[in-house]
């Protein structure tokens, strides 16, 4: 999520052992199993970390 905007942008993630990706995150969202894309304009809940 970009600070001061309503846009969520994914960070690069290379598997469960790549914890450095989380250090770049400002928040997380949960997706249902099998969902790999969210349409533009979709409302999502972002949990700030």
CHARMM-style PDB file with segment names, atoms N, HN, CA, C and O in Angstrom:
ATOM      1  N   UNK     1       0.851  -1.171   0.000  1.00  0.00      PROA
ATOM      2  CA  UNK     1       0.000   0.000   0.000  1.00  0.00      PROA
ATOM      3  C   UNK     1       0.892   1.228   0.000  1.00  0.00      PROA
ATOM      4  O   UNK     1       1.855   1.312   0.762  1.00  0.00      PROA
ATOM      5  N   UNK     2       0.570   2.151  -0.840  1.00  0.00      PROA
ATOM      6  HN  UNK     2      -0.212   2.082  -1.459  1.00  0.00      PROA
ATOM      7  CA  UNK     2       1.322   3.385  -0.875  1.00  0.00      PROA
ATOM      8  C   UNK     2       0.760   4.329   0.172  1.00  0.00      PROA
ATOM      9  O   UNK     2      -0.449   4.556   0.226  1.00  0.00      PROA
ATOM     10  N   UNK     3       1.622   4.872   0.993  1.00  0.00      PROA
ATOM     11  HN  UNK     3       2.604   4.688   0.950  1.00  0.00      PROA
ATOM     12  CA  UNK     3       1.182   5.777   2.049  1.00  0.00      PROA
ATOM     13  C   UNK     3       0.525   7.005   1.419  1.00  0.00      PROA
ATOM     14  O   UNK     3       1.078   7.604   0.497  1.00  0.00      PROA
ATOM     15  N   UNK     4      -0.645   7.372   1.914  1.00  0.00      PROA
ATOM     16  HN  UNK     4      -1.094   6.885   2.663  1.00  0.00      PROA
ATOM     17  CA  UNK     4      -1.355   8.525   1.411  1.00  0.00      PROA
ATOM     18  C   UNK     4      -2.195   8.253   0.179  1.00  0.00      PROA
ATOM     19  O   UNK     4      -2.743   9.184  -0.412  1.00  0.00      PROA
ATOM     20  N   UNK     5      -2.305   6.987  -0.220  1.00  0.00      PROA
ATOM     21  HN  UNK     5      -1.860   6.231   0.260  1.00  0.00      PROA
ATOM     22  CA  UNK     5      -3.124   6.627  -1.371  1.00  0.00      PROA
ATOM     23  C   UNK     5      -4.039   5.478  -0.990  1.00  0.00      PROA
ATOM     24  O   UNK     5      -3.975   4.944   0.117  1.00  0.00      PROA
ATOM     25  N   UNK     6      -4.880   5.117  -1.923  1.00  0.00      PROA
ATOM     26  HN  UNK     6      -4.932   5.550  -2.823  1.00  0.00      PROA
ATOM     27  CA  UNK     6      -5.771   3.970  -1.725  1.00  0.00      PROA
ATOM     28  C   UNK     6      -5.359   2.814  -2.624  1.00  0.00      PROA
ATOM     29  O   UNK     6      -6.203   2.021  -3.041  1.00  0.00      PROA
ATOM     30  N   UNK     7      -4.081   2.712  -2.923  1.00  0.00      PROA
ATOM     31  HN  UNK     7      -3.395   3.356  -2.584  1.00  0.00      PROA
ATOM     32  CA  UNK     7      -3.590   1.699  -3.848  1.00  0.00      PROA
ATOM     33  C   UNK     7      -2.778   0.639  -3.111  1.00  0.00      PROA
ATOM     34  O   UNK     7      -1.906   0.962  -2.305  1.00  0.00      PROA
ATOM     35  N   UNK     8      -3.069  -0.616  -3.393  1.00  0.00      PROA
ATOM     36  HN  UNK     8      -3.778  -0.878  -4.048  1.00  0.00      PROA
ATOM     37  CA  UNK     8      -2.308  -1.737  -2.840  1.00  0.00      PROA
ATOM     38  C   UNK     8      -1.417  -2.270  -3.945  1.00  0.00      PROA
ATOM     39  O   UNK     8      -1.889  -2.567  -5.042  1.00  0.00      PROA
ATOM     40  N   UNK     9      -0.123  -2.393  -3.656  1.00  0.00      PROA
ATOM     41  HN  UNK     9       0.261  -2.152  -2.764  1.00  0.00      PROA
ATOM     42  CA  UNK     9       0.832  -2.893  -4.632  1.00  0.00      PROA
ATOM     43  C   UNK     9       1.576  -4.074  -4.009  1.00  0.00      PROA
ATOM     44  O   UNK     9       2.112  -3.952  -2.907  1.00  0.00      PROA
ATOM     45  N   UNK    10       1.616  -5.217  -4.702  1.00  0.00      PROA
ATOM     46  HN  UNK    10       1.180  -5.317  -5.597  1.00  0.00      PROA
ATOM     47  CA  UNK    10       2.319  -6.371  -4.139  1.00  0.00      PROA
ATOM     48  C   UNK    10       3.834  -6.160  -4.112  1.00  0.00      PROA
ATOM     49  O   UNK    10       4.390  -5.438  -4.940  1.00  0.00      PROA
ATOM     50  N   UNK    11       4.484  -6.799  -3.153  1.00  0.00      PROA
ATOM     51  HN  UNK    11       4.033  -7.386  -2.480  1.00  0.00      PROA
ATOM     52  CA  UNK    11       5.943  -6.805  -3.112  1.00  0.00      PROA
ATOM     53  C   UNK    11       6.414  -8.129  -3.695  1.00  0.00      PROA
ATOM     54  O   UNK    11       5.663  -9.104  -3.727  1.00  0.00      PROA
ATOM     55  N   UNK    12       7.660  -8.160  -4.154  1.00  0.00      PROA
ATOM     56  HN  UNK    12       8.270  -7.368  -4.128  1.00  0.00      PROA
ATOM     57  CA  UNK    12       8.219  -9.404  -4.681  1.00  0.00      PROA
ATOM     58  C   UNK    12       8.347 -10.413  -3.556  1.00  0.00      PROA
ATOM     59  O   UNK    12       8.805 -10.081  -2.462  1.00  0.00      PROA
ATOM     60  N   UNK    13       7.951 -11.620  -3.820  1.00  0.00      PROA
ATOM     61  HN  UNK    13       7.580 -11.890  -4.708  1.00  0.00      PROA
ATOM     62  CA  UNK    13       7.995 -12.687  -2.821  1.00  0.00      PROA
ATOM     63  C   UNK    13       8.453 -13.958  -3.511  1.00  0.00      PROA
ATOM     64  O   UNK    13       7.911 -14.334  -4.551  1.00  0.00      PROA
ATOM     65  N   UNK    14       9.437 -14.613  -2.946  1.00  0.00      PROA
ATOM     66  HN  UNK    14       9.877 -14.307  -2.101  1.00  0.00      PROA
ATOM     67  CA  UNK    14      10.041 -15.770  -3.598  1.00  0.00      PROA
ATOM     68  C   UNK    14       9.952 -17.033  -2.756  1.00  0.00      PROA
ATOM     69  O   UNK    14      10.889 -17.832  -2.758  1.00  0.00      PROA
ATOM     70  N   UNK    15       8.874 -17.233  -2.052  1.00  0.00      PROA
ATOM     71  HN  UNK    15       8.113 -16.584  -2.051  1.00  0.00      PROA
ATOM     72  CA  UNK    15       8.697 -18.447  -1.274  1.00  0.00      PROA
ATOM     73  C   UNK    15       8.724 -18.203   0.217  1.00  0.00      PROA
ATOM     74  O   UNK    15       9.049 -17.111   0.683  1.00  0.00      PROA
ATOM     75  N   UNK    16       8.379 -19.232   0.952  1.00  0.00      PROA
ATOM     76  HN  UNK    16       8.115 -20.120   0.574  1.00  0.00      PROA
ATOM     77  CA  UNK    16       8.199 -19.101   2.398  1.00  0.00      PROA
ATOM     78  C   UNK    16       9.478 -18.741   3.150  1.00  0.00      PROA
ATOM     79  O   UNK    16       9.403 -18.218   4.262  1.00  0.00      PROA
ATOM     80  N   UNK    17      10.631 -19.004   2.584  1.00  0.00      PROA
ATOM     81  HN  UNK    17      10.692 -19.429   1.681  1.00  0.00      PROA
ATOM     82  CA  UNK    17      11.882 -18.690   3.271  1.00  0.00      PROA
ATOM     83  C   UNK    17      12.375 -17.279   2.986  1.00  0.00      PROA
ATOM     84  O   UNK    17      13.390 -16.864   3.546  1.00  0.00      PROA
ATOM     85  N   UNK    18      11.693 -16.538   2.139  1.00  0.00      PROA
ATOM     86  HN  UNK    18      10.868 -16.874   1.684  1.00  0.00      PROA
ATOM     87  CA  UNK    18      12.148 -15.212   1.754  1.00  0.00      PROA
ATOM     88  C   UNK    18      11.536 -14.151   2.669  1.00  0.00      PROA
ATOM     89  O   UNK    18      10.652 -13.404   2.250  1.00  0.00      PROA
ATOM     90  N   UNK    19      11.994 -14.087   3.890  1.00  0.00      PROA
ATOM     91  HN  UNK    19      12.712 -14.694   4.230  1.00  0.00      PROA
ATOM     92  CA  UNK    19      11.438 -13.179   4.890  1.00  0.00      PROA
ATOM     93  C   UNK    19      11.788 -11.724   4.630  1.00  0.00      PROA
ATOM     94  O   UNK    19      11.129 -10.835   5.170  1.00  0.00      PROA
ATOM     95  N   UNK    20      12.797 -11.454   3.825  1.00  0.00      PROA
ATOM     96  HN  UNK    20      13.332 -12.176   3.386  1.00  0.00      PROA
ATOM     97  CA  UNK    20      13.158 -10.069   3.526  1.00  0.00      PROA
ATOM     98  C   UNK    20      12.004  -9.332   2.849  1.00  0.00      PROA
ATOM     99  O   UNK    20      11.887  -8.116   2.997  1.00  0.00      PROA
ATOM    100  N   UNK    21      11.167 -10.030   2.125  1.00  0.00      PROA
ATOM    101  HN  UNK    21      11.263 -11.018   2.005  1.00  0.00      PROA
ATOM    102  CA  UNK    21      10.024  -9.397   1.465  1.00  0.00      PROA
ATOM    103  C   UNK    21       9.112  -8.734   2.483  1.00  0.00      PROA
ATOM    104  O   UNK    21       8.583  -7.651   2.228  1.00  0.00      PROA
ATOM    105  N   UNK    22       8.923  -9.359   3.616  1.00  0.00      PROA
ATOM    106  HN  UNK    22       9.352 -10.239   3.823  1.00  0.00      PROA
ATOM    107  CA  UNK    22       8.036  -8.800   4.636  1.00  0.00      PROA
ATOM    108  C   UNK    22       8.581  -7.509   5.229  1.00  0.00      PROA
ATOM    109  O   UNK    22       7.804  -6.677   5.698  1.00  0.00      PROA
ATOM    110  N   UNK    23       9.896  -7.321   5.218  1.00  0.00      PROA
ATOM    111  HN  UNK    23      10.527  -7.997   4.836  1.00  0.00      PROA
ATOM    112  CA  UNK    23      10.467  -6.104   5.785  1.00  0.00      PROA
ATOM    113  C   UNK    23      10.129  -4.880   4.943  1.00  0.00      PROA
ATOM    114  O   UNK    23      10.233  -3.756   5.433  1.00  0.00      PROA
ATOM    115  N   UNK    24       9.729  -5.069   3.688  1.00  0.00      PROA
ATOM    116  HN  UNK    24       9.645  -5.982   3.290  1.00  0.00      PROA
ATOM    117  CA  UNK    24       9.351  -3.973   2.806  1.00  0.00      PROA
ATOM    118  C   UNK    24       7.865  -3.648   2.889  1.00  0.00      PROA
ATOM    119  O   UNK    24       7.427  -2.632   2.350  1.00  0.00      PROA
ATOM    120  N   UNK    25       7.096  -4.481   3.545  1.00  0.00      PROA
ATOM    121  HN  UNK    25       7.453  -5.307   3.983  1.00  0.00      PROA
ATOM    122  CA  UNK    25       5.638  -4.343   3.561  1.00  0.00      PROA
ATOM    123  C   UNK    25       5.173  -3.351   4.621  1.00  0.00      PROA
ATOM    124  O   UNK    25       5.757  -3.257   5.700  1.00  0.00      PROA
ATOM    125  N   UNK    26       4.118  -2.618   4.299  1.00  0.00      PROA
ATOM    126  HN  UNK    26       3.644  -2.695   3.422  1.00  0.00      PROA
ATOM    127  CA  UNK    26       3.454  -1.730   5.246  1.00  0.00      PROA
ATOM    128  C   UNK    26       2.195  -2.377   5.800  1.00  0.00      PROA
ATOM    129  O   UNK    26       1.653  -1.921   6.806  1.00  0.00      PROA
ATOM    130  N   UNK    27       1.725  -3.440   5.147  1.00  0.00      PROA
ATOM    131  HN  UNK    27       2.166  -3.811   4.329  1.00  0.00      PROA
ATOM    132  CA  UNK    27       0.516  -4.128   5.575  1.00  0.00      PROA
ATOM    133  C   UNK    27       0.362  -5.429   4.810  1.00  0.00      PROA
ATOM    134  O   UNK    27       1.122  -5.712   3.884  1.00  0.00      PROA
ATOM    135  N   UNK    28      -0.629  -6.218   5.205  1.00  0.00      PROA
ATOM    136  HN  UNK    28      -1.247  -5.988   5.957  1.00  0.00      PROA
ATOM    137  CA  UNK    28      -0.910  -7.485   4.531  1.00  0.00      PROA
ATOM    138  C   UNK    28      -2.405  -7.593   4.258  1.00  0.00      PROA
ATOM    139  O   UNK    28      -3.223  -6.980   4.944  1.00  0.00      PROA
ATOM    140  N   UNK    29      -2.742  -8.378   3.249  1.00  0.00      PROA
ATOM    141  HN  UNK    29      -2.077  -8.876   2.692  1.00  0.00      PROA
ATOM    142  CA  UNK    29      -4.142  -8.693   2.968  1.00  0.00      PROA
ATOM    143  C   UNK    29      -4.255 -10.203   2.863  1.00  0.00      PROA
ATOM    144  O   UNK    29      -3.263 -10.883   2.600  1.00  0.00      PROA
ATOM    145  N   UNK    30      -5.436 -10.727   3.064  1.00  0.00      PROA
ATOM    146  HN  UNK    30      -6.242 -10.175   3.277  1.00  0.00      PROA
ATOM    147  CA  UNK    30      -5.675 -12.163   2.943  1.00  0.00      PROA
ATOM    148  C   UNK    30      -6.472 -12.414   1.669  1.00  0.00      PROA
ATOM    149  O   UNK    30      -7.428 -11.697   1.370  1.00  0.00      PROA
ATOM    150  N   UNK    31      -6.072 -13.429   0.928  1.00  0.00      PROA
ATOM    151  HN  UNK    31      -5.296 -14.011   1.171  1.00  0.00      PROA
ATOM    152  CA  UNK    31      -6.790 -13.846  -0.272  1.00  0.00      PROA
ATOM    153  C   UNK    31      -7.317 -15.248  -0.051  1.00  0.00      PROA
ATOM    154  O   UNK    31      -6.685 -16.055   0.631  1.00  0.00      PROA
ATOM    155  N   UNK    32      -8.471 -15.542  -0.625  1.00  0.00      PROA
ATOM    156  HN  UNK    32      -8.985 -14.886  -1.179  1.00  0.00      PROA
ATOM    157  CA  UNK    32      -8.993 -16.899  -0.568  1.00  0.00      PROA
ATOM    158  C   UNK    32      -8.071 -17.827  -1.343  1.00  0.00      PROA
ATOM    159  O   UNK    32      -7.380 -17.396  -2.267  1.00  0.00      PROA
ATOM    160  N   UNK    33      -8.062 -19.083  -0.972  1.00  0.00      PROA
ATOM    161  HN  UNK    33      -8.623 -19.433  -0.222  1.00  0.00      PROA
ATOM    162  CA  UNK    33      -7.235 -20.063  -1.657  1.00  0.00      PROA
ATOM    163  C   UNK    33      -7.595 -20.100  -3.140  1.00  0.00      PROA
ATOM    164  O   UNK    33      -8.772 -20.140  -3.498  1.00  0.00      PROA
ATOM    165  N   UNK    34      -6.587 -20.086  -3.992  1.00  0.00      PROA
ATOM    166  HN  UNK    34      -5.631 -20.054  -3.701  1.00  0.00      PROA
ATOM    167  CA  UNK    34      -6.800 -20.131  -5.427  1.00  0.00      PROA
ATOM    168  C   UNK    34      -6.995 -18.761  -6.076  1.00  0.00      PROA
ATOM    169  O   UNK    34      -7.090 -18.673  -7.300  1.00  0.00      PROA
ATOM    170  N   UNK    35      -7.057 -17.697  -5.283  1.00  0.00      PROA
ATOM    171  HN  UNK    35      -6.980 -17.768  -4.289  1.00  0.00      PROA
ATOM    172  CA  UNK    35      -7.194 -16.345  -5.830  1.00  0.00      PROA
ATOM    173  C   UNK    35      -5.797 -15.764  -6.001  1.00  0.00      PROA
ATOM    174  O   UNK    35      -5.028 -15.678  -5.043  1.00  0.00      PROA
ATOM    175  N   UNK    36      -5.473 -15.365  -7.238  1.00  0.00      PROA
ATOM    176  HN  UNK    36      -6.097 -15.434  -8.016  1.00  0.00      PROA
ATOM    177  CA  UNK    36      -4.145 -14.847  -7.525  1.00  0.00      PROA
ATOM    178  C   UNK    36      -4.164 -13.414  -8.024  1.00  0.00      PROA
ATOM    179  O   UNK    36      -3.111 -12.791  -8.150  1.00  0.00      PROA
ATOM    180  N   UNK    37      -5.351 -12.879  -8.312  1.00  0.00      PROA
ATOM    181  HN  UNK    37      -6.207 -13.386  -8.210  1.00  0.00      PROA
ATOM    182  CA  UNK    37      -5.471 -11.509  -8.791  1.00  0.00      PROA
ATOM    183  C   UNK    37      -6.675 -10.856  -8.153  1.00  0.00      PROA
ATOM    184  O   UNK    37      -7.657 -11.519  -7.820  1.00  0.00      PROA
ATOM    185  N   UNK    38      -6.589  -9.541  -7.986  1.00  0.00      PROA
ATOM    186  HN  UNK    38      -5.791  -9.003  -8.257  1.00  0.00      PROA
ATOM    187  CA  UNK    38      -7.709  -8.756  -7.475  1.00  0.00      PROA
ATOM    188  C   UNK    38      -8.006  -7.697  -8.527  1.00  0.00      PROA
ATOM    189  O   UNK    38      -7.105  -6.951  -8.911  1.00  0.00      PROA
ATOM    190  N   UNK    39      -9.240  -7.610  -9.000  1.00  0.00      PROA
ATOM    191  HN  UNK    39      -9.972  -8.215  -8.688  1.00  0.00      PROA
ATOM    192  CA  UNK    39      -9.564  -6.600 -10.013  1.00  0.00      PROA
ATOM    193  C   UNK    39      -9.344  -5.182  -9.485  1.00  0.00      PROA
ATOM    194  O   UNK    39      -9.563  -4.908  -8.305  1.00  0.00      PROA
ATOM    195  N   UNK    40      -8.912  -4.291 -10.367  1.00  0.00      PROA
ATOM    196  HN  UNK    40      -8.735  -4.514 -11.326  1.00  0.00      PROA
ATOM    197  CA  UNK    40      -8.739  -2.883  -9.995  1.00  0.00      PROA
ATOM    198  C   UNK    40     -10.067  -2.343  -9.481  1.00  0.00      PROA
ATOM    199  O   UNK    40     -11.119  -2.602 -10.065  1.00  0.00      PROA
ATOM    200  N   UNK    41     -10.012  -1.608  -8.406  1.00  0.00      PROA
ATOM    201  HN  UNK    41      -9.158  -1.398  -7.932  1.00  0.00      PROA
ATOM    202  CA  UNK    41     -11.215  -1.034  -7.821  1.00  0.00      PROA
ATOM    203  C   UNK    41     -11.863  -1.891  -6.753  1.00  0.00      PROA
ATOM    204  O   UNK    41     -12.772  -1.436  -6.058  1.00  0.00      PROA
ATOM    205  N   UNK    42     -11.406  -3.137  -6.612  1.00  0.00      PROA
ATOM    206  HN  UNK    42     -10.668  -3.507  -7.177  1.00  0.00      PROA
ATOM    207  CA  UNK    42     -11.935  -4.043  -5.584  1.00  0.00      PROA
ATOM    208  C   UNK    42     -11.542  -3.519  -4.204  1.00  0.00      PROA
ATOM    209  O   UNK    42     -10.410  -3.078  -4.009  1.00  0.00      PROA
ATOM    210  N   UNK    43     -12.452  -3.563  -3.267  1.00  0.00      PROA
ATOM    211  HN  UNK    43     -13.372  -3.921  -3.426  1.00  0.00      PROA
ATOM    212  CA  UNK    43     -12.164  -3.124  -1.904  1.00  0.00      PROA
ATOM    213  C   UNK    43     -11.573  -4.293  -1.128  1.00  0.00      PROA
ATOM    214  O   UNK    43     -12.139  -5.386  -1.118  1.00  0.00      PROA
ATOM    215  N   UNK    44     -10.427  -4.061  -0.474  1.00  0.00      PROA
ATOM    216  HN  UNK    44      -9.968  -3.173  -0.482  1.00  0.00      PROA
ATOM    217  CA  UNK    44      -9.773  -5.082   0.336  1.00  0.00      PROA
ATOM    218  C   UNK    44      -9.468  -4.512   1.705  1.00  0.00      PROA
ATOM    219  O   UNK    44      -9.312  -3.301   1.860  1.00  0.00      PROA
ATOM    220  N   UNK    45      -9.384  -5.369   2.685  1.00  0.00      PROA
ATOM    221  HN  UNK    45      -9.510  -6.353   2.560  1.00  0.00      PROA
ATOM    222  CA  UNK    45      -9.020  -4.978   4.046  1.00  0.00      PROA
ATOM    223  C   UNK    45      -7.511  -5.135   4.179  1.00  0.00      PROA
ATOM    224  O   UNK    45      -6.979  -6.222   3.952  1.00  0.00      PROA
ATOM    225  N   UNK    46      -6.825  -4.078   4.539  1.00  0.00      PROA
ATOM    226  HN  UNK    46      -7.257  -3.194   4.723  1.00  0.00      PROA
ATOM    227  CA  UNK    46      -5.375  -4.102   4.730  1.00  0.00      PROA
ATOM    228  C   UNK    46      -5.085  -4.015   6.217  1.00  0.00      PROA
ATOM    229  O   UNK    46      -5.501  -3.074   6.892  1.00  0.00      PROA
ATOM    230  N   UNK    47      -4.375  -4.998   6.709  1.00  0.00      PROA
ATOM    231  HN  UNK    47      -4.037  -5.762   6.160  1.00  0.00      PROA
ATOM    232  CA  UNK    47      -3.964  -4.975   8.116  1.00  0.00      PROA
ATOM    233  C   UNK    47      -2.564  -4.392   8.169  1.00  0.00      PROA
ATOM    234  O   UNK    47      -1.617  -4.992   7.659  1.00  0.00      PROA
ATOM    235  N   UNK    48      -2.429  -3.227   8.782  1.00  0.00      PROA
ATOM    236  HN  UNK    48      -3.198  -2.740   9.195  1.00  0.00      PROA
ATOM    237  CA  UNK    48      -1.116  -2.594   8.867  1.00  0.00      PROA
ATOM    238  C   UNK    48      -0.218  -3.373   9.811  1.00  0.00      PROA
ATOM    239  O   UNK    48      -0.652  -3.881  10.845  1.00  0.00      PROA
ATOM    240  N   UNK    49       1.060  -3.449   9.417  1.00  0.00      PROA
ATOM    241  HN  UNK    49       1.412  -3.036   8.577  1.00  0.00      PROA
ATOM    242  CA  UNK    49       2.031  -4.153  10.252  1.00  0.00      PROA
ATOM    243  C   UNK    49       3.148  -3.226  10.642  1.00  0.00      PROA
ATOM    244  OT1 UNK    49       4.070  -3.633  11.348  1.00  0.00      PROA
TER     245      UNK     49
END
